[in-house]
Structures are given as C-alpha cells and as structure tokens.
Amino acid sequence: MKNYPSFVLFRDDWKSEQLLFTDPVDIICARNEQEFHLAFSRIENARLQGKWLAGYISYEAGFLFDKSLRHLIQAEQDVPLLCFGVFKAPTSPNHVLSRPYQSQKIFLHNPKISWNFKTYQKKFEKFYQNLCSGNCYQGNLTFPIIAQWYGDPLKAFWSLIERQPVRYGSLISLQGPIILSRSPELFFDINNKGYIETRPMKGTMSRGKNILEDQKIVSAFKKDCKNLSENRMIVDLLRNDLSRISITGTVKTPSLFEIEQYTTIHQMVSSVCGQLVHTLQIKDIFAALFPCGSITGVPKIKSMQILQKIEKKPRGIYCGAIGFISPTSIMRFSVAIRTISLFPNNKAVFNVGGAITYDSNAESEYEECLLKSKFAI
C-alpha cells in the first residue's frame, strides 16, 4: 500500500510474544513461473549470506512444484506467488510497530459471501461425485468473502487479536496486498538441528454457551467418526510428505486428536515430526510439503486438480504459507487460513472452507464455513 512502511510482524497471542522485521534490504517477489524458481535461488543465497527472510507463498505456487499441475496456473494473479523481505536481523521488540495499537473495532464493511448455500450445494455435489467415484477421499472446498476495508491495518490487526487470540498471527506489508493473518495452524517448524514438526488442524466444532456445554462438545468431538477420519487421513498424508525429506525411521506421530479451544470454535490437532536429511535446500522442503495437506485433500495432487476445476478462482495467499527463515535454517511457517488480503483499492478478500469426506453433508459444511468467518465479520 502506498506510503505504508515495509515490514513483517509475527505474533503469538497465547504467549504475548512478537517477532518484527523492518527496513528490508531487498524484497524477493515472484508473479510468474520463471520468477518463482529464480526467487528460491535468491532466498537460499540470502540465507547463506547471513540474512533473515520473512514473507509468504501463495496457494497457487503449489502448482509449480508438480508437472501435472503447472497448466492450472493462471496468467494474472492478484497476489504474488511468493513475496519475502530480506532483513539483516529481527527488529528490537521495543519498536513502535511491536507495541499494542488502539484497536479499530469496525474494520471490514459490506461483506459479501461469494457462494450462497444453493451455489455451495452444487459445488459440494460435484466434489462429492468425485469421492463416490474413488477419485479422492477428502478435499478442502473453499470460497471467498469480499468486503471493503478502511482505516489502519495495524489497528485492525490488534482488534482481531482481541476478537480471537491465535498462536500464528502475522501482518505483512511488502509488495502486493497487505496480508493480515489470524492463523491458528502451524504448517511446519524446523529447529537449528533439522528437527521438523507439523501440526495439521482438521476437524471443527462450535463452542458451547458455557463450560458445561463445552465439556460435552469436546467429549463428543473426540468420538466423532467424521472428524477423526478427516484428521487421520491428513496425518497419514503428512507422514508421507515428511518421509520424502526425513531420515528413514525418524518420522513419528507424538500426538493425535488433541482439541484446541478458540473463541468461537474447537479444532482437532495432531502432530507429525521427523529429522530432516542434511543436504536439503529451502526449495526442497517446500516442494515436498507445500501446500499443506490439511487444506488440499487426499490424495493431494488429485484433490488439487479437482478443487481447482470446481472453485475456478485462485485462492491467493489463502491456504498458502506465512513465515520466516533464519541464517541458521530455523524456519517457522503457518498455514494461511483466517487470512485477509487488503488491496490498495480498499477491497478485502478472505476465504473460508472445510473438508469434505464421504460422511459430509452440504448444509453442515456450509454452516462450518460461515462459523469460521466469524474471526473477521
């Protein structure tokens, strides 16, 4: 956005911790296939030169990691395929951008849901036919909500913190739209010894009106066959993805079907870990894992093909990844759900979606999508 500073802010609301990057020495941005592959070389070189990188990769970038998907990429993208700032080091936590801003309660105006229930039902039935035909076993069907935004993105960021605290919040002002993310989901975390953890989030139920209702909902959630099946399929998918870049025998599942509570919903989360092969470059990691299986489907490539034909429009940053890379190869990326793109013309776009399996029905899935939109509207 014109006259807005270039920075990347990450915040863990649960710990009240921030990580801020300001004054980039370079911005690596890619809008087509040629620029995309060159961008990864530039990212790797910057890391080797002792620089930090922070930014995002859009969902459609995943088409460029597999030959069978490359034809799906559209010539015109509203959001860059990839955008990272290059920084000398994190900025002091005392910087003005790290301090709580006065919140802006009314931020998004006139939200319009792109698919009414009738439209969603038709799209749902198309995907469900693919399930019944055995073309796939699960898929994350999504649609956009479009609104107008006004005011200061920083104030909006802090107002959404008050609305629903999450662990992987971020605000990105580089090139393209400003990205405001309230993601609760970790894509992957890599420590300086090459140990990688993913925490797929699959399975949703609404919060109760009181503690007793919540306890009953959580008890039912842990026994719900549909949600357990959704989560287990994605865990298996991520185990497979991780095994492509991990030392043989190191991929483990430390936890299954944990329930995390948020302001409006309960989410089911599992954990998959491994020890990375030592010779990997950054691009190798994303080629194996991106996009996250929790927002694509099973099998991943076939689900992505089917979903693109049904959804039609690019997801943009939604269902991509947001995070940072350190000079010592520490990396942390979230799955870009609950994420809003703020364009200079005051258009705001964010998607909502949910997993469809054989046990799904259109009405409850549509209601789940609307429930997820409450983080912003």
N, C-alpha and C positions, 0 to 999 in steps of 0.2 A: 504494500500500500504506500502511496506517495507520501513522503515526509514522515514515515514511521521508521523507527530505528531497526537495524538488523540485529536479531538476537534469537536465541533458543532458550526457553525456560522449561525445566522439568520439575515436577513437584510430587512428592509422596505425602498426601494429605494425612495418612494414618500416622506418620512419624513427624509431620510438620517440617519436612526437610526439602530444600531446594537445591538444584544444580543449574547454574546460569552460565551461558556463553554469550559474550558480546563482542562487538568490533571484529568481525571475521576478516582474516587476511585474504580470503578467497571464498567464492561461492561456486560450488560444482553443481550444475543444473543440466538435466537432460530431458529433451522433449521428443526425441526420436531414437530409433534403434542404434544408429551409428554413435550418437552422443552418449547413449546409455552404456554401451560397452566401454567406450573411452573413459567415461566417468568412473568406473570401477578401478581402472588403472590409476587415475588421478587420486582417488581415495586411498588406494594402497600406498602410493608414493608419499602422499601427505603424512600418513601414519608412520611410515618408515623414517620420515624426516622429523619425527617428534611432535607432530601436530595432533590435536584433537579434532574430531568431526562430529557434528550433530545435525540431524535433519530427518528426512523421511523418504520412503519409497512407496509409490502409489501401487494400488492393486494390479493395474494393467501391466506393470513392469513384469509381473509373473509370467505373462505370455511370452516374454523374450528369453526365458530360461529353458523353453522346450520347443523343439522344431514343430511339433504338431499343433502348437498354439499361436505361433507367430503371425499367422494370417488373420487372427482375431483383433490385432492391434489396430486402432482407428487412427487415421492421419491427424486429426485435430483433437487435442486433449486440453481441457480447461485447466488441468492441474499437471505440472511437470511429472514425468515418470519417476524422477529422482531429484532431490534437492538437498544438498548438505553444505553447511557452512564449515569452513576450515578455521580453527582457532588455535592460538598459542597455548592457552590453558583456560580452565574454568575461571569465571569472574568471582570476585570477593562476594561472600554471602551478604555483606552489608550494602551491596549496590542497590540503588533505588528501585530497580526492576524486580529485586527479590523481596521487597517489602510488601506487606499487605496493602492493597489499594482499597479505596472506598468502592464498595460493590455497586453494580448497576443492575437493579432487580429486573427491570423491563429492558430486554436486550433484543430479542427476536420478535418481529411483528408480522402479522398476517401469514402464519404458517399454512402451507397448502400441501396436503398429502397427495403424492402423485398417483397412487393407486387407491381407489375406493375398494370396498370389500368385493364388489362384483368383478372388478378387474383383477384383484388379487386372487379370487377364486379360480378364474380362468387360467392364470399363470400357475397357480398351485396344481391344478388338474393336469396341465401339460407336464410339469415336473413329476407328478405322481405316476403318470403313464410310463415315464422312464424308469421309475422304481419298479413298477409291476412287470416291466419288460426285462428287468435284470440289467439295465444299462448302468445303474448305480445303486447305492444302498442308503445314501444320505446326501443332502445338499442344502446349502445355506442360501435361501431365496431372499433377496433384499430389494428395497425400493427407496427412492429419495423423498425427502421432505424439503420443500423450498420455502424460504422466508425472506424478509427484508431485515437487515441489521443496521443498528445505529449506535453511535457512541464510541467508547474506548474499549478495544479488545481486552486490555489488561483488567479493566473494571469488570468486564463480562466474565473473564476467567475467574476472578475472585468470587463473583456472585454464584458461579456454578460450583465452586468449592463448597460454599455454604449449603448449596442445594443437595449435593450428593458427593461426599468425600470418596476419593479413589486413591489407589497407590501409584498410578502411572499417568498423572495429568501432565499436559505439556501445552506450550504456546510457542508457535514458530512463526517468525517474521523474517523471511529470506527473499526468495523470488516466487512469483506466482501468488496465489491467495494466502492470507494469514490462516494458519491452521490452529484451531482451538480443540484440544483433545481431552476428554474425560474418561480415558480408558481404564477399566478395571482389570484388564487381561495382560499378563506377561507373555510375550512371544518367546524370547529366549534371553538368558543371562549367562555370560561367559566370564569366569574369573581369570586372573593372571596366570593360572596353571592349566588353562584349557579345559576346565570342567564346565559343562554346559547344562543348564536346566531350562526346561519348558514347562509352562503351567496352562495347559489347554482348559478353556472355560466352555462347557457345553452342558446345557440344562438350566432352565429358568422357571421359577415360581414367584408369584407376587407375595409381598409382605402382608402379614396379618394386621389387624387393628390394635392388637395388644400382645404382650409377651406370651400369654397362653395360646393365642391363635398362632403365633409364630412357631411355638414349640410343636404344635400339631402339624403345621405345614411342613416343617423340617423333617419330622418323623415320617410323614407320607412321602416327602421328596426322596428320602433315602431308600424307599422301597418301590419307587415309581419305575416301572419297566421301561417306559419310553425314554425317560431322561437318562436312566442308567445305560440303556442301549446306545443312545446318542453319544454319551461321554466315552464309553468303552471303545466304540468304533474309532473315534478321533484319537484316543490314546494309542490304539494299535497303529493307526496311520503315522502318528508322530514317532513312535518307536521305530517304524520302518524308515522314516525320513532321517532320523538321528543315526541309525545304523550305517547310513551311507557315508557319514563323515566322522564316525566314532571308532575308537579302537575296539576290535572284536571282543565281545563278552562284557563290555562296560555299560551297556545301555540297561538301565534299571527303571522301575516304577516305584518310587518311595511311598507315594500316597495315591489313593483312589477315592473319588466321590466325596471329597470334602465339600462342606457347604459354607459359602461366604455370604454374609448379610450386608446389603446396601440399603439405602434409604427407601427405595420402592420395590426392590426385588431380592430374592435369594438366587445365588448362582452356584452351580456344581463345578468343582475344580479338581483336577488331578495333576500329578507331577511326573515328568519323564526326564531322566538325566543320563549323561554319558561323559566319557573322556574323549576329547577331540583328537583326531590324528594330527601330528605335529606340523605337517607340511602344508596345511591349508592356508589359502588366502581368503580375504573377506568375501570375494565373489563366490568362492566355492561353498561357503556357509549358506549364503542366500540361495544359490542355485539348488541346494539340497532341501531347504526348509520353506522357501517363500513361494506363494503366500501360505500363511498358517493354515493347517488342515481344519481348524475349528471354524473357519469362515469360508471354506470351499466345499468339501464333501468327500465322499468315499465311493470309488477311487478318485483321487484328487484331479488328475488331468481330465478324465471323462466328465466329472462333475463340472469343472470349469467350462468345458465346451458346451454342455447342456445349459448351464446357467446363463452364459453369455447370449445364447440364442433367445432365451426367454426374457431376460432383463433388458436386453437391447442396448441400454445406455451404459457408458463407463461408470465404474464406481469411484474413480479418482483416488483420493487419499483413503477413503473408507475401505477398511479391510486390508490396507497396506500395513506398513510398519513405521514406527517412530522411535528414534533412539540416538545413542551416541557410541562412538568408538574412541578408545584411548590409545596413546602411543604404545602401551604395553599389551594391547589386544584385549583389554577388558571391554566388553560390549554389553549393552542392555537395550533391548527393543520391546516395545509394547505392540499389541495388535491394535490397529487404528479403528476401534469401534467407539461409539459415543463421541464421534469426531466431526467437527463442523469446519467447512471451508468458507472463509469470509472474503468475498471478492470486492475489488475496488468500486464496483457499481452498486454496492450495498446489497448484493444478492448473497444469501447464506444458504448452503446446501449441506444436509447430512442425511445419511441413510439409516434405515433400521431393517432388521431381518431376523430370521430364525431357521433352525434346522428342520428339515422335513424328512421324516422316515416313514416306513410303512404304517406305523401306528398313528400318524398325524392326521388331523382334520383341519380344513381351511379356516373355520371360524376361530378355533382356539389359537391357531398360529398367527392369525391376523391380530387378535387381541394381544398376543405376546409382543408383537411388533410395536403396537401402539403403547404398550406399557413401557417398553424400552425407550420410547421417545420422551418420556417424562423427565429425563435428565436435563432437557433443554426447554421444553414447552409445557 
